[in-house]
């Protein structure tokens, strides 16, 4: 289906918004009246600019407080409408959005509303314009789509239909099944927005917290299916009021918006982009550093060994169990401190994963590759982290010696002695997102990487609240915790909050003792934490004292237990050691405020 976006969904001038929509690949736009009023271009120039960019102008909006009003006020409304219809002809738009009235002068009289909308449609038809009537969720007398349709049906005019807005419908909890009773040719327009579930006044919820489909909790897919089954064949258009989008780069927001529509059409069964290829594990985590002397001793203390070096690049492979960390010193001057820059994902179909990413507008990154290097494809996540789609094979003995297949075949083995700590694999990685790209990141990891999002949680930091949302594959072999800083100054792009890598072990106490003995510096935990822990749980004799001695944090739920602790931060990276017992599937969220306070105290 054709795609469209309301200019109110993007930041910048009207010209910038049109350019961003066109470059992202939208077919059309809704022109928001305020954007036109504030533009120095004439309606004819805006029409021509849109046409030059390959965009249709699908809707002009909004006209407010038109219907069910006293006769003298309605006469003024018709004069206002006549002026707007002349403007729309100049603009090249043939459909206008009329919102249900919120005027204090409007009366609760469906017959009067139908009569006045019929007269408005008469006037519109003379100008070759259609009127799409939309029920605002906070409309004075008309607040549901069913009510709006009854009025449109009673008016019985060919130039009058309904506009269905997913937010207004779903925010009120309306049953979308009733949409199928509306003739498809009377659904003039479909506006789409998602939103997180919130206990807010619906107007404030709408004005500040809408997001693109797939980024919130509303069943936008079900609504689209119902509209299509009713016979709707117009554009799928995004109308999102969001404080973040109004400040973010319009081009990037437009790409995120179109990605959301592509995924929406896929989930509704309208299109079939390349199928998602769900990763099956972590192939590696890459840390860029100008000087390995800052991070190599920590890896050694954690039991990692330098097992191989890339045949053509300054990249070392460090391994322990199934956990692999690449140290890349080809960083340039912009990354002098150790920073987590890339994640390799084990993929059953790397080329399919890359095709999926490209179809969803994920930037495929160029890669300098020698003729014999493994053909690794990488895409950039919203925070700049590079994700590689990989196949990792174990070392194989040949007549010539030990050889590696897959991406590890690019590395020449080096003599090493396995470390004694007992790390088995990478449990998860935690990536701090730029504050204005958090929803984009969730959609990216779900749509592009095929990971399923979990519930969003708020974590208490000494300087504000942090928002966190984990994504994972079904069996938990790939877990990524996405977080956003308490303020824009904590964005990773501004040198703010570090990223971290969580390493799994089957015996955390032994692993920590060995790491400390080898020189690792673990994050100190306040004694008050353990006093509080004793009040919550019963422990075996000596167990709590061991946790206190080693700085181990503890959590428990109905499925199992979780023990974890942290190294001090090196550059912009720290490590977490974790032990999961039973079916515990979380990340120790209740302990996050303690960890954050301890890190702040150490930094001070």
Secondary structure in CASP SS format (residue, H / E / C, confidence):
PFRMAT SS
TARGET T0000
AUTHOR 0000-0000-0000
METHOD secondary structure of the structure
MODEL  1
X C 1.00
X C 1.00
X E 1.00
X E 1.00
X E 1.00
X E 1.00
X H 1.00
X H 1.00
X H 1.00
X C 1.00
X C 1.00
X C 1.00
X C 1.00
X H 1.00
X H 1.00
X H 1.00
X H 1.00
X H 1.00
X H 1.00
X H 1.00
X H 1.00
X H 1.00
X H 1.00
X H 1.00
X C 1.00
X C 1.00
X C 1.00
X E 1.00
X E 1.00
X E 1.00
X E 1.00
X E 1.00
X H 1.00
X H 1.00
X H 1.00
X H 1.00
X H 1.00
X C 1.00
X C 1.00
X C 1.00
X C 1.00
X C 1.00
X H 1.00
X H 1.00
X H 1.00
X H 1.00
X H 1.00
X H 1.00
X H 1.00
X H 1.00
X H 1.00
X H 1.00
X C 1.00
X C 1.00
X C 1.00
X E 1.00
X E 1.00
X E 1.00
X E 1.00
X E 1.00
X E 1.00
X E 1.00
X E 1.00
X C 1.00
X C 1.00
X C 1.00
X C 1.00
X C 1.00
X C 1.00
X C 1.00
X H 1.00
X H 1.00
X H 1.00
X H 1.00
X H 1.00
X H 1.00
X H 1.00
X H 1.00
X H 1.00
X H 1.00
X H 1.00
X H 1.00
X H 1.00
X H 1.00
X H 1.00
X H 1.00
X H 1.00
X H 1.00
X H 1.00
X H 1.00
X H 1.00
X C 1.00
X C 1.00
X C 1.00
X E 1.00
X E 1.00
X E 1.00
X E 1.00
X E 1.00
X C 1.00
X C 1.00
X C 1.00
X C 1.00
X C 1.00
X C 1.00
X C 1.00
X C 1.00
X C 1.00
X C 1.00
X H 1.00
X H 1.00
X H 1.00
X H 1.00
X H 1.00
X H 1.00
X H 1.00
X H 1.00
X H 1.00
X H 1.00
X H 1.00
X H 1.00
X H 1.00
X H 1.00
X H 1.00
X H 1.00
X H 1.00
X C 1.00
X C 1.00
X C 1.00
X E 1.00
X E 1.00
X E 1.00
X E 1.00
X E 1.00
X C 1.00
X C 1.00
X C 1.00
X C 1.00
X C 1.00
X C 1.00
X C 1.00
X C 1.00
X C 1.00
X C 1.00
X H 1.00
X H 1.00
X H 1.00
X H 1.00
X H 1.00
X H 1.00
X H 1.00
X H 1.00
X H 1.00
X H 1.00
X H 1.00
X C 1.00
X C 1.00
X C 1.00
X C 1.00
X E 1.00
X E 1.00
X E 1.00
X E 1.00
X E 1.00
X E 1.00
X H 1.00
X H 1.00
X H 1.00
X H 1.00
X H 1.00
X C 1.00
X C 1.00
X C 1.00
X C 1.00
X C 1.00
X H 1.00
X H 1.00
X H 1.00
X H 1.00
X H 1.00
X H 1.00
X C 1.00
X C 1.00
X H 1.00
X H 1.00
X H 1.00
X E 1.00
X E 1.00
X E 1.00
X E 1.00
X E 1.00
X E 1.00
X C 1.00
X E 1.00
X E 1.00
X C 1.00
X C 1.00
X C 1.00
X C 1.00
X C 1.00
X C 1.00
X H 1.00
X H 1.00
X H 1.00
X H 1.00
X H 1.00
X H 1.00
X H 1.00
X H 1.00
X E 1.00
X E 1.00
X C 1.00
X C 1.00
X C 1.00
X C 1.00
X C 1.00
X C 1.00
X C 1.00
X C 1.00
X H 1.00
X H 1.00
X H 1.00
X H 1.00
X H 1.00
X H 1.00
X H 1.00
X H 1.00
X H 1.00
X H 1.00
X H 1.00
X C 1.00
X C 1.00
X C 1.00
X C 1.00
X C 1.00
X E 1.00
X E 1.00
X E 1.00
X C 1.00
X C 1.00
X C 1.00
X E 1.00
X C 1.00
X C 1.00
X C 1.00
X C 1.00
X C 1.00
X C 1.00
X C 1.00
X H 1.00
X H 1.00
X H 1.00
X H 1.00
X H 1.00
X H 1.00
X H 1.00
X H 1.00
X H 1.00
X H 1.00
X H 1.00
X H 1.00
X H 1.00
X H 1.00
X H 1.00
X H 1.00
X H 1.00
X H 1.00
X C 1.00
X C 1.00
X C 1.00
X C 1.00
X C 1.00
X C 1.00
X C 1.00
X C 1.00
X C 1.00
X C 1.00
X C 1.00
X C 1.00
X C 1.00
X E 1.00
X E 1.00
X E 1.00
X E 1.00
X E 1.00
X E 1.00
X E 1.00
X E 1.00
X C 1.00
X C 1.00
X C 1.00
X H 1.00
X H 1.00
X H 1.00
X C 1.00
X H 1.00
X H 1.00
X H 1.00
X H 1.00
X H 1.00
X H 1.00
X C 1.00
X C 1.00
X C 1.00
X E 1.00
X E 1.00
X E 1.00
X E 1.00
X E 1.00
X E 1.00
X C 1.00
X C 1.00
X C 1.00
X C 1.00
X E 1.00
X E 1.00
X E 1.00
X E 1.00
X E 1.00
X E 1.00
X C 1.00
X C 1.00
X E 1.00
X E 1.00
X E 1.00
X E 1.00
X E 1.00
X E 1.00
X C 1.00
X C 1.00
X C 1.00
X C 1.00
X C 1.00
X C 1.00
X C 1.00
X C 1.00
X C 1.00
X C 1.00
X E 1.00
X E 1.00
X E 1.00
X E 1.00
X E 1.00
X E 1.00
X E 1.00
X E 1.00
X C 1.00
X C 1.00
X C 1.00
X H 1.00
X H 1.00
X H 1.00
X H 1.00
X H 1.00
X H 1.00
X H 1.00
X H 1.00
X H 1.00
X H 1.00
X C 1.00
X C 1.00
X C 1.00
X C 1.00
X E 1.00
X C 1.00
X C 1.00
X C 1.00
X C 1.00
X C 1.00
X C 1.00
X C 1.00
X C 1.00
X C 1.00
X C 1.00
X C 1.00
X C 1.00
X E 1.00
X E 1.00
X E 1.00
X E 1.00
X C 1.00
X C 1.00
X C 1.00
X C 1.00
X C 1.00
X E 1.00
X E 1.00
X E 1.00
X E 1.00
X E 1.00
X C 1.00
X E 1.00
X C 1.00
X C 1.00
X C 1.00
X E 1.00
X E 1.00
X E 1.00
X C 1.00
X C 1.00
X E 1.00
X E 1.00
X E 1.00
X C 1.00
X C 1.00
X E 1.00
X H 1.00
X H 1.00
X H 1.00
X H 1.00
X E 1.00
X E 1.00
X E 1.00
X C 1.00
X C 1.00
X C 1.00
X C 1.00
X C 1.00
X C 1.00
X C 1.00
X C 1.00
X C 1.00
X E 1.00
X E 1.00
X E 1.00
X E 1.00
X E 1.00
X E 1.00
X E 1.00
X E 1.00
X E 1.00
X E 1.00
X E 1.00
X C 1.00
X H 1.00
X H 1.00
X H 1.00
X H 1.00
X H 1.00
X H 1.00
X H 1.00
X H 1.00
X H 1.00
X H 1.00
X H 1.00
X H 1.00
X H 1.00
X C 1.00
X C 1.00
X C 1.00
X C 1.00
X E 1.00
X E 1.00
X E 1.00
X E 1.00
X E 1.00
X E 1.00
X E 1.00
X E 1.00
X E 1.00
X E 1.00
X C 1.00
X C 1.00
X E 1.00
X E 1.00
X E 1.00
X E 1.00
X E 1.00
X E 1.00
X E 1.00
X E 1.00
X E 1.00
X C 1.00
X C 1.00
X C 1.00
X C 1.00
X C 1.00
X C 1.00
X E 1.00
X E 1.00
X E 1.00
X E 1.00
X E 1.00
X E 1.00
X C 1.00
X C 1.00
X C 1.00
X H 1.00
X H 1.00
X H 1.00
X C 1.00
X H 1.00
X H 1.00
X H 1.00
X C 1.00
X C 1.00
X C 1.00
X C 1.00
X E 1.00
X E 1.00
X E 1.00
X E 1.00
X E 1.00
X E 1.00
X E 1.00
X C 1.00
X C 1.00
X H 1.00
X H 1.00
X H 1.00
X H 1.00
X H 1.00
X H 1.00
X H 1.00
X H 1.00
X H 1.00
X H 1.00
X C 1.00
X C 1.00
X C 1.00
X C 1.00
X E 1.00
X C 1.00
X C 1.00
X C 1.00
X C 1.00
X H 1.00
X H 1.00
X H 1.00
X H 1.00
X H 1.00
X H 1.00
X H 1.00
X H 1.00
X H 1.00
X H 1.00
X C 1.00
X C 1.00
X C 1.00
X C 1.00
X C 1.00
X C 1.00
X H 1.00
X H 1.00
X H 1.00
X H 1.00
X H 1.00
X H 1.00
X H 1.00
X H 1.00
X C 1.00
X C 1.00
X E 1.00
X E 1.00
X E 1.00
X E 1.00
X C 1.00
X C 1.00
X C 1.00
X E 1.00
X E 1.00
X E 1.00
X E 1.00
X E 1.00
X E 1.00
X E 1.00
X E 1.00
X C 1.00
X C 1.00
X E 1.00
X C 1.00
X C 1.00
X E 1.00
X E 1.00
X E 1.00
X E 1.00
X E 1.00
X E 1.00
X E 1.00
X E 1.00
X E 1.00
X E 1.00
X C 1.00
X C 1.00
X C 1.00
X C 1.00
X C 1.00
X C 1.00
X H 1.00
X H 1.00
X H 1.00
X H 1.00
X H 1.00
X H 1.00
X H 1.00
X H 1.00
X H 1.00
X H 1.00
X H 1.00
X H 1.00
X H 1.00
X H 1.00
X H 1.00
X C 1.00
END
